[in-house]
Amino acid sequence: MNANSKVSIVIPFYNCAYVRTAIESALSQTYPNIEIIVVNDGSTQHMEKIVPYMDRIVYVEKENGGTASALNAGIRRATGDYFAWLSSDDMFEPNKVARQLAFMHEQGAKVSYTSYVHMDGQGVIFGGPSGIGCSTKMEFYKTMQKGCIINGCTVMLHMDVFQKTGYFNETRKYTQDYDFWMRVMKRFHFFYLNESLVRYRVHPEMGSRKHESAIVKEIQSIQAIYRKQLDALIAKERLTITFPIITLSIGGAQRMLAEMVNGLAAKGHDVSVLMPPEGAINYTINAKIIRTKQNYMILEKDYPEADVIVSNFYTIVPGAHQASLNGKGVHVRLSLCYEPAFLPENHLSFPTYHISKHTVVLSNWQKQLITLNHGHQAHIVPVGVGHAFRNHHIRDTQTQLQISAIMRRPEGGYSWHREQDYLINQLEIVQAKYPQVRINLMTPPEEFHSSPLLQAIKANHPTFRYLTPGHDGAMAYHYNETDIFVNSSTYDSASLPGLEAMRCGAALVTTYNGGNMDYCRHEQNGLMSYRYENRLAADVGRLIEDADLRRRLAAAGEIEASKWTWERSVDAFERVLYDIRASR
């Protein structure tokens, strides 16, 4: 692609009183190498508005034939490398051509579209950006099946596209754009630039208002004609994915798996969970569950054929990789934790990171660990926060300041990195200095009832309040009661509870644990310290005494946490899987 490519802007004109502003917006482009082609489609009014610009435009006059015929007449006259369409009642932003062309060069795109804003008959902008972008081709195809999401005046495409797909269909009086995009998407991908570069005018004389019923009929006709084509394109993009999973009990890692399984299934992929008979399922799973015959084990022979196998825990990686070698799918390891650093038998878990070529991690810190130890350049798929977790604004109604933390079952050696003895010690210091505050400890109900050590902590600390929320709604309510959420973990691939508490409006006090560096910034949206600094209780006390700081950090934390959605996570994971499939 030539950086000095010529762009032909075609303006179809039929009795439009706004044509002057359209032409002026085209002439005002910051990109110099353009030609402006105004096609008079048999107008009987407002031609005098074009006259002052005749020496600066290419003027084409024809009998009335509709927008498609006017566009085609302009395209045939064009000498540019790229085509852009500007309706005579709309406007381009001054940098529209320059910015979009640069974007297309960066992406290697033949076709692109952008966001836009609405303006009224007087040119006053109202409402926010109205563009609709899609994270993947399959999402784009499925969305276009329901209706046209592309504003034609936001489109720029290379002239090669017309050679491959033909011109606009002149039998389509109102939906020539929808029909044309359907043909284009069979051969070319539509790249989306999420910047508002067009002003779309809403006024009483616009065609979409005057001919609404006829437009609906044309849309239905187009959808019927291209339904099979789009079904085929969607099927081509659909992935068959197998998730071998030992358990889906309550926990951050299992939450991530459940969200990825359900999110990918909701996007239309064929997702299966391969699980031993004893594997618990404490989350709603909207995918196929395949139970193996062996308790606590998943063998190579259990795997169905798929496009992708997504393993996680180190014990199932060898079997998943062998299934991949036997042609049952590309093996992708979703590393929810770096097991060698904190689990027993690290001489077994460490070599499993030499096996898979494709590794997905949850944070920048975890990516650096794996790169340093194994040389893999892993993909990052961030964690998210569920819709149940949001700020209910109930703190101002409370008379007592509340401090909360999470305690997990110590038995089994899987929670040493949470530094729970240290956490209890620091909360004891806080309670002694500030007896007026309430301290809450939250534990999954089945863990509390099965753990003598947790029950002993309760018995030895009668002033603490013990909570056993069994679902997201209950957990979110307790986060909303919390003024200060405390986390003592010193090792987490991605620390989910702190993020959930921030989303619910609690101020976060935490030790550095690696994974929380992606969202927590000391003194900006939380207080963070290294374990050796031994200041967890002091930081909690600081927020107890300084209400303004507590509120400021809580507000900034809530804004940051709002970006961390499971939809964002699923989109990122889906893109990774597509990239890996394309690299085979």
N, C-alpha and C positions, 0 to 999 in steps of 0.2 A: 504494500500500500504506500502510495506517495503522500508525503507530509503536505504537499502543495496541491492536493487533489481539488478538482473543480466540483462545486456543488450547484446543481440546478434546482432552484426553488420554483415550484409550479403553483400558481394561484388561480384556481377556477373562479370565474366571476359571473354571477347572474343576478342582476337587479339588486345588488347589495349596497346599502348606504354606508357601510363601514369599510369599503375597499381601500380608501385612502390610508387609514391607519394600518391596515395589513401591509400595503406596499411600503409604507414608511418603516415599519418594523423590519421588513426584509432588507431595505436599503441601509438600515442602521446596524447591520451585522458587523461585529468586530473582525470576522474572518473575511479576508479580502477577495479570495478567488471564488466568486459566486456569479451566477446569472439568474435573473428574475424573469420568469415567463408568466405573463398574465394572459389567461385564455378567456376571451369574452364569449360566453356560451349563449349567444343570441339575445343579449340583454336589450331592454327597451328603456331602461332607466339608469341614472347615475353614471353614464359613460363619461360625463364631463369630469368626474373625479379622477379619472385615469390620465387625462390629457397632459397635466403638468409633468408627468413622469415618463413620457414617451421616449425621451432620449436616453433614459437610464434603464429601460426594461425591453424585453422581447415581447412584442404584442402579437397575439394570435386571435383572429376573429373567425367564428364559425356559427352555423345554425344551431339552435337549441337542441341539445341531445341528452342533457343530464350531466351530473358530476363526473361519472365514469368516463364519458366521451370527452369531456373537457380535460380531465387528467391525462388521458391517453394522447390527446392532441398535443399537450404540453410535453409529455415524455418523448414523443416522436420528434419534436423540435429541439429537445435538449441536447446540449453538447458536453454536459458535465460527466464526471465519474460517479457522482452520487446524486440521488433524487431526494428531495424533501417536499412535502405537501403543506401548503398553508391555505386554509380556508379564508375567504375574503372578509369574514367577520371576526377572525381571530388574530392573534399577534404572536410573533416570536420575541423572546427576550433577546437583548443585544448579543449575548454570548452563545446563543442556541447552537448555531452551526459550528463554531469553534470548539465548544465543549463536547458536543456530541461526536464530532468527527474525531477528536483526540481520543475519546473513550473507545470508539470503534477501532481505531488503530491499536490502542493498548490491548484490546480483547481479541483482535483478529476477527472482528465481526463483519458480516455482510449485511445484517439487518439489526436495527436497534430501535427502541422506543423509550420515552422518558415519562416522568410525572408531569403534572400541569396544575394550574390553578384556574378557578372560575372568576369571571368578571361580568359585571352587568352592562346594560346598554350604554352607560356613560363611562365605561372603562374602569369602574371601581372594583377592586379585587375583593372577593368575599369567600369565606371558607378556607380550609387548609388544603394542602397538596392532595390530589385525587388519583395519582397513579397507583397501579396495582402491579407489583412485581411478584414473581414466583421463584422459589428457591431451586427448583429442579424442572427439567423438561416435562416430567410426568405431571407435576402440579400445574404447569402451564397448559398442557393439553387438556387436563381434566377441567380446568377453569374455563378454557375457551370452548369446551363442549357446552357449558351452561350459558355462555354469552360472550360478546366481544368486550374485552377489557382494555383494548388498545385504542387510544385516541389517535386518529389518523394523522393529525398535524404534529404529533410528537415523533413520528416515524422518520428515520433516515435509512436508506438502503442503497447498496451498490447497484449500478446499472446492470451488472451481470444477472441480477435476480430476475429482471424482466426477460432476459434471454432464456432462462430455465423454466419460468412459470407462466410466461405470457403477460398480457396487460390486464387492466381492470375489466371486469365483465360488464359490458354496456347494457345488458338486459336487466341488471340489478339497479333499480332506480334510486334506492335509498341505502342499501347495505353492500355497495360495491367493495367497501373496505373489508368488512367481515369475510366476504367471499374470497377476496384476494389473499388475506392473511391465512386462510385455510389452505390455500394452494401453496403459499410460500413456506409454511411450517413443515410441509412434507419433505422439503429439501434443505431448509435453512433454520438455524436456531435464532430466536428472538432474544437479543441481549437487552436487559433492562437497566437504564441509568436512573437512579432514584434522585433526580434533581428536577425541579419544576422549571422548564425552559419554554413553556407555551402558556399563553393566556387564552382560555377558551371562553368565548362570549355567550352568555345566556340572555336571550331577548325574545319577545313575542313572535317575531317573524322567522325564527330558526326552524329548519325543516323537521328536526326531531320532535318538535311540539305540534306542528301543523299536520304531520302525516303519521301520527303515532300508530294507528291501527294497521296501516299498510306496512309500516316498518316491522311490526310484530309478525305479520304473515311472512314477510321475506326472511326474517331471522329463523322462523320455524322451518322454512323450506331449506335454508342453508344447512341447518343442523341435521336435517334428515339426509341431505345429500352427502354430507361429510362424516356422518356418524361412524361408518365402518372404517374410514381412513383414520379417524382419531382413536378408535378402539384399538386398531393395529399399532399405532404409535405408542399408546399407553402400554399395551402388552409388551412392546419392545423394551420399554423403560422399567417395567415391573421386575423387582428382584425377588428371588426365592431365598429366604434367609433361615438358617437353623441356629438357634441359641441353645447350646448345651448348658444347663444350669443345675447345680446341686440343690439349691434351696432358694426360695423367695420369701424368707422370713423378714421381719421388720428390721430395717437397717439402711444406712446410706448407700452401700454398694448394691444391695438388692433393690432399693428404690430406683437407682440408676438403670438397672437391668429392666425392671418393670416398665419404666417410662420409655425406654428405647424400643422394647417389644411392642408396646401399645401404640406408640407414636408412629413407628414404621408401618404397622398394620393399618392404622387409620389413614395413612397416605396411599394405601392401595397395594402395598407389597404383600407377598405371600409369606407369612412369618409363622414358624413353628418353634415351640419350646420343647426340648428333649430333656427329660427329667426322670430320676430314679423314683420308684414307688414311694419311698419314704420322704421325698422332698416336699417340704412345706410350701404352701402358696398362701401368703397373707396379704397379697395385693390382688385386685381385680385384674385378670389377664384376658385381653380380647384377641387372643391368637390361639392357634391349635396347640394343644398339650399332648405330647407323645410320651407315654411312660415306658421306661425300659423294664427289663425283667429282673435285673440285678439290683439288690438294695444298695444304695449309696454309690453306685458305679454307673458310668456311661462308657460303653465299649465302642470300638470302631464299627462293628457290625450293626450297631443301633442307629447309625446316622442315615437319614434319607438323602437322596440326591438334592442338591441345592446350588444356587449360584455362589452363596457365601455361607461360611460357617463362622460364627462369632463366639469364640471361647472367652473365658474370663479367668477363673481360679486356676492356679498352677497344676492342680491334680488332673484337670481335664484337658490341658493343653496337648499332651502327647497323643491322646486318642483322637482329638479333633484334627491334629496335623496329619496323622496317619490316614484319616478319612479323606482329607484334602488330597494327599498323595495318591489315593485310590480313586480320584476323580469325582468326589462328592461335594466339591465346592472350594472356592478360594478361602484359605484360613486367615481370619483376622482376629487378633487377640485384643480384646477390650480389657485393658489392665485397670481394674478398679482400685488396686493397691499394689505397691511394690513389695511383694511377699518376702523376698530375701532379707529385708532390713528389719522385720519385726516378728516373723513367725519362726517356730522351731523348724528344724530340718531344712535350713536354708541351702544346704549343699544339694538338696533336691530341687528346690524352687528356682535357684539361681540359673542353672543350665536351661531351664525352660524358656528363658528370654533369648537364648541363642537360636531357638527353633523357628519361630514365626518371622517371616520377612515383614509382615504388616502388623504394626502395633498402634493401638489407639490409647491415649492417656487422658487424664482429666484436668491437668494443670501444667503450667510452664515448668514448675519445680519438678514434677514427676517426669516430664519430658527430658529435662536436663540430667536427672538421675540415670535414666535408661540410656541416653546418649553417652554419658561418661562411662558407664559400666559395660555396655553392650554394643555401642556404635550405631544403634538404630535411630533414625530420625522419625520419631513417632508423630502421629497426627493428634491434635488436641481437640477433644469434644468436651466442652464445659458442662458442669452440672447445672441443674435448674431448680426452680422453686415452684411448687404446685399452686393452683388457683385458690386452694383453701387458705393459703397463707397470705394474709393481707391485714392492714391496720384497721381495726374496728373502732379506734379512738375512744377506748374506755378508761384509759389511765387517769384522765383528769377527774373521773368520778370516784377514784379510790382515795382512801384516807391514809393508806399505809404504803410506803415504798416497797416494791417487791424485787427480789434478786433471784434469778433462776439459773439452774445448771442441769445437765443431763448426766445421769449415772448409768453405766452399762454393767452387765454381769461380769465380775472379775474372773469367775471360774473358767478354766479352759485356756487361759493365757492369751486371749485375743484382745485384751483391753489394757495391757500394761502401758502402752504408749499414750493412753489418755491421762496418765498421771492423776488418777482419781484420789489416791491418798493425799497428794499435794493439794488437790482441789478442796478436799474436806478440811485440811489444815488451814487453808487460806480463808475458807468460809467461816471457820470457827473464830479466826481473828476478826473478821468483819462483824460477826454476831456479837463478840465481846465488846467491841468498840462502839457499835451502833445497834444496841438492843432493840431499838424501835422498828427496825426493818424486818420484813418477813423473808426468809430464805426458803426457796422451793427446790426440791430435787425431783427430777422427772425420769422415769424408767418405763420401758415397755412392760405391760402387765405380766406377760408370761415369763419375762426375765426376772422380775422382782419376786414372783411367787416361787420360782425354782432356784433362787440364789440365797443360801444361808448367809453369805457374806454381806449382801445388800440388806438383808433383814437385820443383821447385827449392827450395821451402820445406823439404821433407823432406831433400833433399840438404844443405842449409845448417844443419840442426838435428838432428844424429844422436842427440842425447840424448832427443829426443821420441819417443814411441811413436805409430805411425800405424795407424789402424784403419779398415776399410772395411766396416762392417756392411751387409748386403744385404737385411735384413728386420727386422721389428719385434722378433722374439725376440732376434736378435743385438744390436740397438740397446739393448733393455731390459737385456740382460746387462751391457753396457758401462756403462750408467747405474748399474747395481747395483755395479759395481766402483768407481764414482766416489764420493769423499768430498765433493769440492767441484766443482760445475759452474760454468763461467765463460761468461758471455755478454757480448759487446761491442757488440751492435747498438744503433744510435741511432735507428732508425726501423723499426717493425714494427706492422702493424695488430693482430696478436695473436701473441705470441712463444711458439710451441709447444714448442721444445726445453727451455726452462727449466721449463715446466710438467710435461713428461714426466720430467725429471730429478728434480724435487721429488716426483713420485708414486712414483718408485723409491727415495726416501729420501736423495737427495743434498742437501747444503746449496747454496743458490744465491747466487752473487755476480754481479751484473749491472749494466750501465748502464741508465739510463732509456731506454726506446724507445717510450713511448706506450702500446702495447698491453699491456705487462706490468704496467701499473698496476692492472688489474682483479683481479690475483691476487697480486701481490708487494707486501708492505708492509715498508719498511725497518726493520730491527732487530726485527721481529716474526716474519717467516717467511723472511727472506733479507736480504742486504745490497744496497742499490741506490744508485747514485751517478749524477750527471749527467756527461756526457763532459768538460765543462770542468774538473771537479774533479780529473780525472786520478788517481784513486785505486784503480783496479781491482786493481793488484798489491798495494797496501797492504791492501785488504779481504781478498784471498786470504790474505795473510800473517797477518792478524788471526785468521782461522779456522784456519789451520795451528797457530798458537800457543795458541789458546783452544779446547780440545776440548769443553768444556762448552757454550760458545756455539754451536759448530758443530753439536753434537747437538741442542741446543734449537731452533735455526732449522730444522734438517732435519726434526725431528718435527713442528713447526708447519707447515712447508711440505707435508709429506706429507698432513696432515689437510686443508689447503686444497685441494690438488690432487685429492683423492679426490672432491670435489664436481663436478669438471669432467669429466663423462662425455660420450661421443658420443650416448648415449641422450637426455641432457638437451638437447644441441644440436639433435638431430633433432626432438624434441618442440617446442622453441622455433620452429624453422623451419616446422614443420607448422602451428603456431598462426598464424604470420605469414601463410602462404599462405592459410589459411582466412579470416583477417581481411581480406586484400586482395580475395579473391574476394567476400566479403560486401559490401565497400564499392563494388563496381562499379555 
